[in-house]
């Protein structure tokens, strides 16, 4: 059985490699037509998707998954329409493939052009949210890449239904069917097989919990673009507009707590702590947020439980928030760089000097002033969607859209030059 599975995954990757070479020759209209065809097919099959998704929801409830995880799994009509719209938005984006990044004319007459090209074959291993299936298919095809998808068992029915709908829609387009592949096995061993195919797959992008991402990074022979977790902070300065800060912090925690860009830690300057925390902690409690904090915070509110050492580095992905009172901006910066995950961090202040210092000092992929960290998202950044968010510093950082799925090559034109 293992040999059969290995053979099937390898054969899928071989077909994807061949398809990627063909896909690199397609033009932007052909790619856009494919994305629009998939968007239309998703809308036509809304009832089927909701039916298949209910199977996953029932499984999740039986397994007693958290409310936040169940929310990530759920597909309703609004989310299905959003999936189709994401494909349409991606089709409307400018195609980066073929961009000339630099032209160098050498004294010997050689003309060297640095040109943006697709990466080739992209493997995406993900958990929970079924919309990742269509989002990543759209982004990979638009950027000229073949893609192999491996979803989690918790969304198995939804993922397979979306994939089959998209693949069927491609039959009427110029895109080779093998440009998209789906590993249907829910066995973790299937992931291990995929991670060994460094001769066929160019990059792996894991999306999911820290456990999955660390497993992928530790077992892959293929380069991995990743973020382990989103321990996102918001620092409320003594120079903040407190009404604005309250709205931003509440949104960053409560709007959708099960996402990697939700605020997990809130730091508050000591000089405004008693005033600011009085109202917002009550508001958090009313919204069902469990509060944990340092000794200074607990003196202000009895609603706050003592924070442990682990709390400062934990990504809850739930309605839990850790609060700390700090003496200065410098202490806030030091705390974030020490305990954060280099994902998304924000400052609330009216001081331009504080904003400049925060931007220069915080070592994170996305840094905000006076805005919610919930905006760290490919769609919100205008990328159409994202294949993931990277906290790595090489190749891609932050939300990865079309450009993040490209690399470059040098095209050299001559007139008989030889090297002496």
C-alpha positions in Angstrom: 0.0 0.0 0.0 2.8 2.4 0.9 4.5 1.7 -2.5 1.3 2.3 -4.3 0.8 5.6 -2.5 4.4 6.7 -3.1 4.0 5.8 -6.8 0.7 7.7 -7.1 2.1 10.9 -5.5 5.3 10.7 -7.5 3.3 10.3 -10.7 1.2 13.3 -9.8 4.3 15.4 -9.3 5.8 14.2 -12.6 2.7 15.2 -14.4 2.7 18.5 -12.6 6.3 19.2 -13.7 5.3 18.5 -17.3 2.3 20.7 -17.0 4.3 23.5 -15.4 6.5 23.7 -18.5 3.4 24.0 -20.7 1.8 26.5 -18.3 4.8 28.7 -18.6 4.0 29.2 -22.3 0.3 30.2 -21.8 -0.6 33.9 -22.1 -2.4 36.0 -19.5 -5.8 35.8 -21.3 -5.7 32.0 -21.2 -4.8 32.0 -17.5 -7.5 34.6 -16.7 -10.2 32.7 -18.6 -9.3 29.6 -16.5 -9.7 31.5 -13.3 -13.1 32.9 -14.4 -14.3 29.5 -15.5 -13.5 28.1 -12.0 -15.2 31.0 -10.3 -18.4 30.4 -12.3 -18.3 26.7 -11.6 -18.0 27.3 -7.8 -21.1 29.5 -7.9 -23.0 27.0 -9.9 -22.1 24.3 -7.4 -22.9 26.2 -4.2 -25.4 23.6 -3.0 -23.0 20.7 -3.5 -20.3 22.6 -1.6 -22.6 23.3 1.3 -23.7 19.7 1.4 -20.1 18.3 1.4 -19.0 20.9 4.0 -21.8 19.8 6.4 -20.0 16.4 6.5 -16.8 18.1 7.7 -18.7 20.2 10.2 -20.4 17.1 11.6 -17.1 15.4 11.9 -15.6 18.5 13.6 -18.4 18.6 16.2 -18.1 14.9 16.9 -14.4 15.4 17.5 -15.2 18.3 19.8 -13.0 20.8 17.9 -12.9 24.3 19.2 -15.5 26.9 18.1 -12.8 28.8 16.3 -11.7 25.8 14.3 -15.3 24.9 13.4 -15.7 28.5 12.2 -12.6 28.2 10.0 -14.1 25.0 8.5 -17.5 26.3 7.8 -18.7 27.2 4.2 -21.9 29.1 3.8 -23.3 30.9 0.8 -21.5 34.2 1.7 -18.1 32.4 2.0 -18.6 30.5 -1.3 -19.4 33.7 -3.1 -16.3 35.2 -1.6 -14.2 32.2 -2.9 -15.5 32.8 -6.4 -14.9 36.6 -6.1 -11.3 35.9 -5.0 -10.7 34.0 -8.2 -12.2 36.9 -10.2 -10.1 39.4 -8.3 -7.0 37.4 -9.0 -7.9 37.2 -12.7 -8.1 41.0 -12.7 -4.6 41.5 -11.2 -1.7 42.4 -13.4 0.3 39.4 -14.4 3.9 39.7 -13.1 5.3 37.0 -15.2 7.6 38.4 -17.9 8.3 41.6 -16.1 11.8 42.9 -16.9 13.3 43.7 -13.5 16.7 44.9 -14.8 18.5 45.4 -18.1 22.3 45.4 -18.2 24.3 46.3 -21.3 27.8 45.1 -21.2 30.8 46.8 -22.9 31.2 43.7 -25.2 27.6 44.2 -26.5 25.9 41.5 -24.4 22.4 42.5 -23.3 21.4 40.8 -20.0 17.8 41.0 -18.9 16.6 39.9 -15.4 13.1 38.5 -16.1 10.4 37.4 -13.7 9.3 33.8 -14.2 7.2 31.2 -12.4 8.8 29.0 -9.7 7.5 25.8 -11.3 5.8 23.3 -9.1 4.4 24.4 -5.8 3.3 22.1 -3.0 0.8 23.5 -0.5 0.1 21.5 2.7 -2.7 23.1 4.7 -5.3 22.6 7.4 -8.8 23.8 8.2 -10.1 26.5 5.8 -11.5 25.0 2.6 -11.2 28.3 0.7 -7.4 27.8 0.7 -8.0 25.2 -2.0 -9.5 27.5 -4.6 -7.4 30.6 -3.5 -4.2 28.7 -4.0 -5.2 27.1 -7.3 -6.0 30.6 -8.6 -2.8 32.2 -7.5 -0.6 29.4 -8.7 -2.2 29.2 -12.1 -2.2 33.0 -12.6 1.5 33.1 -11.7 2.2 30.3 -14.1 2.9 27.5 -11.5 1.6 24.0 -11.3 0.3 23.2 -7.8 -0.1 20.0 -5.7 -2.5 20.4 -2.8 -2.6 18.4 0.4 -5.4 19.4 2.7 -6.2 18.2 6.3 -8.6 15.5 7.3 -10.9 18.0 9.0 -11.9 19.5 5.7 -11.5 16.4 3.5 -15.0 16.5 1.9 -15.0 20.2 1.3 -11.5 20.3 -0.2 -12.0 17.4 -2.6 -15.3 18.9 -3.8 -13.7 22.3 -4.5 -10.8 20.7 -6.3 -13.0 18.5 -8.5 -15.1 21.5 -9.4 -12.0 23.5 -10.4 -10.4 20.7 -12.3 -13.6 20.0 -14.3 -13.8 23.7 -15.1 -10.3 23.6 -16.6 -11.3 21.1 -19.2 -12.8 23.9 -21.3 -9.7 26.1 -21.1 -6.1 26.1 -22.4 -4.7 25.2 -19.0 -3.4 21.6 -18.7 -5.5 19.6 -16.2 -2.3 18.2 -14.5 -1.4 21.7 -13.5 -3.5 21.2 -10.4 -3.2 18.0 -8.3 -4.7 16.9 -5.0 -3.4 14.3 -2.6 -6.6 12.8 -1.3 -5.0 10.6 1.4 -5.5 12.0 5.0 -2.5 9.9 6.2 0.4 12.0 7.5 2.6 9.5 5.6 1.3 11.0 2.4 2.8 14.3 3.5 6.2 12.6 4.1 6.1 11.2 0.6 5.4 14.6 -1.0 8.2 16.2 1.0 10.8 13.8 -0.5 10.1 14.8 -4.1 12.8 17.5 -4.3 13.6 16.5 -7.9 10.0 17.4 -9.0 8.6 20.0 -6.5 10.3 23.4 -6.2 8.9 24.8 -3.0 6.6 23.7 -0.2 4.2 26.2 1.5 2.6 24.9 4.7 -0.5 26.6 6.1 -1.9 25.5 9.5 -1.0 25.0 13.1 2.5 25.2 14.4 2.7 21.4 14.8 2.1 20.9 11.1 4.5 23.6 10.0 7.3 22.4 12.2 6.7 18.8 10.9 7.0 20.0 7.3 10.1 22.2 8.0 11.9 19.4 9.8 11.1 16.6 7.2 11.2 18.4 3.9 14.0 17.9 1.3 12.3 20.8 -0.6 12.7 24.5 0.4 9.9 25.6 2.7 8.4 29.1 3.0 6.5 29.4 6.3 5.5 31.0 9.5 5.3 28.9 12.6 2.6 31.0 14.4 1.1 34.4 14.8 1.9 35.8 18.2 0.7 39.3 17.3 1.0 42.3 19.6 -0.6 45.7 19.9 1.2 48.3 22.0 -1.0 51.2 23.3 1.2 54.2 23.9 0.6 57.0 26.4 0.3 59.2 23.4 -2.4 57.1 21.7 -5.9 58.2 20.8 -7.6 56.0 23.4 -10.9 55.8 21.7 -9.3 54.7 18.5 -7.0 52.3 20.4 -10.0 50.6 22.0 -11.7 50.0 18.7 -8.6 48.7 17.0 -7.6 46.4 19.8 -11.1 45.0 20.1 -11.2 44.4 16.4 -7.8 42.8 16.4 -8.8 40.3 19.1 -12.5 39.6 18.6 -13.4 40.1 14.9 -12.0 36.6 14.0 -9.9 35.2 16.8 -9.0 31.9 15.0 -6.7 33.5 12.5 -2.9 33.9 12.6 -3.2 37.7 12.3 -5.4 38.2 15.4 -4.0 40.0 18.4 -2.8 37.6 21.1 -1.0 40.1 23.4 -1.8 43.7 24.3 0.8 45.9 25.8 -0.3 49.2 27.5 1.8 52.1 28.7 1.7 52.5 32.5 0.6 56.2 32.4 -2.7 55.4 30.6 -3.3 51.8 31.8 -5.8 52.5 34.6 -8.0 54.7 32.2 -7.6 52.6 29.1 -7.9 49.1 30.7 -11.0 49.9 32.7 -13.3 50.1 29.7 -11.7 47.7 27.2 -11.2 44.8 29.7 -14.9 45.1 30.5 -15.7 45.1 26.8 -13.5 42.1 26.2 -15.2 40.2 29.0 -18.6 40.9 27.6 -17.4 39.5 24.3 -16.4 36.3 26.0 -12.6 36.9 26.0 -10.6 35.1 28.7 -8.1 37.6 30.1 -4.7 36.8 31.5 -2.1 39.3 32.6 0.9 40.5 34.7 0.6 41.6 38.3 0.1 45.3 37.4 -2.8 44.5 35.1 -4.4 42.2 37.8 -4.3 45.1 40.2 -6.5 47.1 37.9 -9.0 44.4 37.1 -10.1 41.2 39.0 -11.3 39.8 35.6 -7.7 39.0 34.8 -6.1 35.7 35.6 -2.4 35.4 36.3 -0.3 34.9 33.1 2.3 32.1 33.0 5.6 32.2 31.3 4.2 30.2 28.5 1.4 32.7 27.9 3.7 35.3 26.4 4.7 33.0 23.5 1.4 31.2 23.0 -0.8 31.6 19.9 -4.3 30.9 21.2 -6.3 31.2 18.0 -9.2 31.7 20.4 -10.9 34.2 22.6 -8.0 34.5 25.0 -5.8 37.6 25.5 -2.7 38.3 27.6 -2.2 41.8 28.8 1.0 43.5 30.1 1.6 47.0 31.4 5.0 48.4 30.3 7.0 51.4 31.4 8.1 52.7 28.0 8.1 52.2 24.2 11.6 50.7 24.5 10.2 48.0 26.9 7.3 47.3 24.5 9.7 46.9 21.6 12.0 44.6 23.6 9.1 42.5 24.7 7.7 42.1 21.2 11.1 41.2 19.7 11.7 38.7 22.5 8.4 37.0 22.7 6.7 37.6 19.4 6.7 35.4 16.3 7.8 38.2 13.8 4.4 38.0 12.1 2.4 41.2 12.7 2.7 43.9 15.4 1.1 47.3 15.9 1.5 50.5 17.8 -1.3 52.9 18.7 0.1 56.4 19.0 -0.3 60.0 17.7 3.5 60.5 17.9 5.3 60.4 14.5 8.6 59.9 16.3 7.2 56.8 18.2 5.8 55.4 14.9 9.2 55.8 13.2 11.1 54.1 16.0 8.6 51.3 16.2 8.7 50.7 12.4 12.5 50.6 12.5 12.9 48.5 15.6 10.3 45.8 15.3 11.6 42.7 13.5 8.4 41.5 12.0 7.0 40.8 8.5 4.2 43.4 8.9 4.3 46.4 11.2 1.3 48.7 11.8 0.6 52.1 13.2 -3.0 52.9 14.3 -4.5 49.9 12.5 -5.6 46.3 13.3 -3.2 43.5 12.7 -6.1 41.6 11.1 -5.2 43.3 7.8 -2.2 41.0 7.3 -3.9 39.2 4.5 -3.2 38.9 0.8 -6.7 40.0 -0.2 -6.5 43.0 2.2 -3.1 43.9 0.7 -4.5 43.9 -2.8 -2.8 40.7 -3.8 -6.2 39.0 -4.8 -5.5 36.3 -2.2 -2.4 34.7 -0.6 -0.8 31.2 -0.6 0.4 31.9 2.9 2.2 34.4 5.1 5.9 34.1 5.5 8.0 35.2 8.4 11.1 34.0 6.6 13.5 36.7 5.4 14.7 35.1 2.2 12.6 35.0 -1.0 9.3 36.1 0.4 8.1 37.9 3.5 4.5 38.7 4.7 1.5 37.8 2.6 2.6 35.9 -0.5 0.7 36.8 -3.6 1.5 36.5 -7.3 5.0 38.1 -7.1 5.9 35.8 -4.2 5.2 32.8 -6.4 7.7 33.9 -9.0 11.5 33.9 -9.3 13.7 35.3 -12.0 16.1 34.2 -14.7 18.7 36.0 -16.8 18.1 36.2 -20.5 21.3 37.0 -22.3 21.3 38.2 -26.0 24.5 38.4 -28.0 25.9 38.8 -31.5 28.6 36.1 -31.6 30.5 37.2 -28.5 33.0 34.7 -27.1 34.9 34.9 -23.8 38.6 35.6 -24.0 
